[in-house]
């Protein structure tokens, strides 16, 4: 299977990517010559990881009938100082809010996503360390 996207220049440093009919405008901050009209492309790497693992985790937890009120996936990326600037490591924080959430089930599901299902994480782990933690908040 092959995925194809189109990334059209919109002037300045802006590009509009068409992902299956969904448009995302990327840009650079003003201090880097852009107009700050969209996220930068590197941060989309963090977003892709959060969305991929988040979809896995929510889907599997729902199948396991684990009821949670909120699920937030936070991804921290540490950039190198020199050019080309890239993430040298990423850290995923899984935050769940609910009543009497079963930590063991959540740990199992997060591990399943990280080791088996999340293709974004599998790719990133070939290049950099990706770590994680789980935080439970009682409601």
C-alpha positions in Angstrom: 0.0 0.0 0.0 1.2 3.5 -0.8 0.1 6.8 0.7 0.4 9.9 -1.4 -0.1 13.5 -0.2 0.1 16.8 -2.1 1.8 19.8 -0.4 1.1 23.0 -2.3 3.1 26.2 -1.7 0.9 29.1 -0.7 3.5 31.9 -0.6 6.1 32.8 2.0 6.8 29.7 3.9 3.3 28.4 3.9 2.3 25.1 2.4 -1.1 23.5 2.3 -1.1 19.8 2.6 -4.1 17.8 1.3 -4.6 14.6 3.3 -7.5 12.7 1.8 -9.4 15.9 1.3 -8.5 17.3 4.7 -6.4 20.5 4.4 -3.7 21.5 6.9 -1.8 24.7 6.5 1.8 24.7 7.7 3.9 27.7 8.3 6.9 29.0 10.2 7.0 31.5 13.1 7.5 35.1 12.3 11.0 35.1 13.8 11.9 32.4 11.3 10.5 34.2 8.3 7.0 32.8 8.3 3.6 34.3 9.1 2.7 31.9 11.9 -0.5 30.8 10.1 -0.1 27.1 10.9 1.9 24.6 12.8 5.5 23.9 11.8 6.2 20.5 10.2 8.3 19.1 13.0 5.6 19.5 15.5 3.3 17.5 13.2 5.6 14.6 13.9 4.7 14.8 17.6 1.0 15.1 16.7 1.2 12.1 14.4 2.6 10.0 17.3 0.0 11.3 19.7 -2.9 10.6 17.4 -1.7 7.1 16.3 -1.1 5.7 19.8 -4.2 7.6 21.1 -6.5 5.9 18.6 -5.0 2.5 19.4 -5.4 3.0 23.2 -8.9 4.4 23.1 -10.1 1.7 20.7 -8.7 -1.2 22.8 -9.8 0.3 26.1 -13.4 0.6 24.8 -13.3 -3.0 23.6 -12.2 -3.9 27.2 -15.1 -1.9 28.6 -12.8 0.4 30.5 -14.8 3.6 31.1 -12.7 6.8 31.3 -13.9 10.4 31.2 -10.8 11.9 29.5 -7.8 10.7 27.7 -5.0 13.1 26.8 -1.9 12.1 24.9 1.0 14.6 25.4 4.2 14.1 23.4 7.4 15.9 24.3 10.2 16.1 21.7 13.7 17.2 22.5 15.3 19.0 19.5 19.1 19.0 18.9 20.8 22.4 19.0 22.5 22.3 15.6 21.2 22.1 12.0 19.5 20.1 10.8 17.3 20.4 13.9 15.5 17.1 14.6 14.1 15.3 17.6 16.7 13.3 19.3 14.1 11.7 21.6 10.4 11.7 22.4 8.4 11.1 25.5 4.7 10.2 25.5 2.5 10.9 28.5 -0.8 9.1 28.6 -3.2 11.0 31.0 -6.5 9.3 31.9 -9.2 10.8 34.1 -12.0 8.7 35.6 -13.2 6.8 38.6 -11.4 3.7 39.8 -9.5 3.2 36.5 -7.7 -0.1 36.3 -4.0 0.7 36.0 -3.0 -2.8 35.0 -5.4 -2.8 32.0 -4.3 0.6 30.9 -0.6 -0.4 31.1 -1.4 -3.5 29.0 -3.2 -1.5 26.4 -0.4 1.2 26.2 2.2 -1.5 25.8 0.1 -3.1 23.0 0.0 0.1 21.1 3.7 0.8 21.6 4.9 -2.6 20.8 2.4 -3.9 18.2 -0.1 -1.4 16.7 1.3 2.1 16.4 3.1 2.4 13.1 4.2 5.9 13.8 5.9 4.9 17.0 7.5 1.8 15.3 9.1 4.1 12.7 10.3 6.7 15.2 11.8 4.0 17.4 14.1 2.9 14.5 15.7 6.3 14.7 15.3 7.7 18.3 14.4 6.7 21.8 10.7 6.9 22.6 9.7 6.6 26.2 6.4 6.9 28.0 4.5 7.2 31.2 0.9 6.8 32.4 -0.8 9.3 34.7 -4.2 8.6 36.3 -6.4 11.3 37.6 -9.4 10.5 39.8 -12.5 12.4 39.0 
